[in-house]
Amino acid sequence: MDEKPMHYEANTRQSRWLRRGLLLSAAIAATGALIAVPALAQPTLPDLGAGSSRPAVNEPAAPQAPFAPPNINIADGETVGVAQPIIITFKEPVEDRTAAERAIKVTSSTNAPGYFYWTSSKQVRWKPTEFWPANTNVTVVAGGTSSAFHIGDAFVATVDDATKMIVVTINGEVVREMPTSLGKKGHETPNGTYIVGERLEKMTMDSSTYGVPVTDPEGYKLEVEYATRISNSGIFVHAAPWSVGQQGYSNASHGCLNVSTENAKWFLENSHRGDAVVVTGTQGGTLSAGDGLGDWN
């Protein structure tokens, strides 16, 4: 069972091993509030702009910002995964996007070329062209707000509908293989690159939140354990003890990646916000780039 929760009880654990990046030794204190983009934001398709991230060696100061200190989605000193985009949310609509981009400075300890893309007049995102290099320090300065954060190990989970297996690599080395059951006919899991979001030890999944009554043959309302969000449209990696017999053999979910309780717990405890989950081989089309966690599609 899966999809959008009506409500949930959040009790997020931090990654315990393999994902403990070093805190930055020279973090820049933020002068504006640092907050995450709302979990269910649905941005429009991106408007691309030029951008780059270079090692911070004798870099000139950014031009005067044509905006008030904005919010940055990654907190000062935080460690995130290699797929995490930088999201800058402004207090007021930005009229001159080119001038705004020039006033935002992104530097990294390892070269990571990338670009800006606008999801609305009040939000611009930046990400590298490819995944961030593992174990890289990044600094963002945007009109009075700054954040210095760390990219941790390269945690990438690859999901193939042909094998119905989730293969997790860390820095290119296979560390875990997990049988899974993806979306059944009519609820096929979209292909694409997903970004790990919130991780919940327990949550209630309720089909009525997306228009299917609980009394419908396809309806449900169920508390699940160890749910790791990978899309804002309601796709999770979560424990599904009721489908263990189908995991690795057939698809039985409403779009989520069903795994055993043991594997779901491992995934939640060892993944990190911003890690990558790559789904291939399904009949479910492609995850929307406007999902909010679908930036790589």
Sequence and secondary structure as in RCSB ss.txt:
>XXXX:A:sequence
MDEKPMHYEANTRQSRWLRRGLLLSAAIAATGALIAVPALAQPTLPDLGAGSSRPAVNEPAAPQAPFAPPNINIA
DGETVGVAQPIIITFKEPVEDRTAAERAIKVTSSTNAPGYFYWTSSKQVRWKPTEFWPANTNVTVVAGGTSSAFH
IGDAFVATVDDATKMIVVTINGEVVREMPTSLGKKGHETPNGTYIVGERLEKMTMDSSTYGVPVTDPEGYKLEVE
YATRISNSGIFVHAAPWSVGQQGYSNASHGCLNVSTENAKWFLENSHRGDAVVVTGTQGGTLSAGDGLGDWN
>XXXX:A:secstr
  S EEEEE       SS      TT    SS      TT    S EEEEE  B  SS       SS   EESS 
TT EE TT  EEEE SS  S HHHHHHTEEEEESS   EEEEEEETTEEEEEESS   SSEEEEEEETTEEEEEE
E   EEEEEETTTTEEEEEETTEEEEEEE B B TTS   BEEEE   EEEEEEEEGGGGT  TTSTT  EEEEE
EEEE  TTS EEEE GGGTTTTTT   BSSSEEE HHHHHHHHHH  TT EEEEES SS B  GGGSS TT 
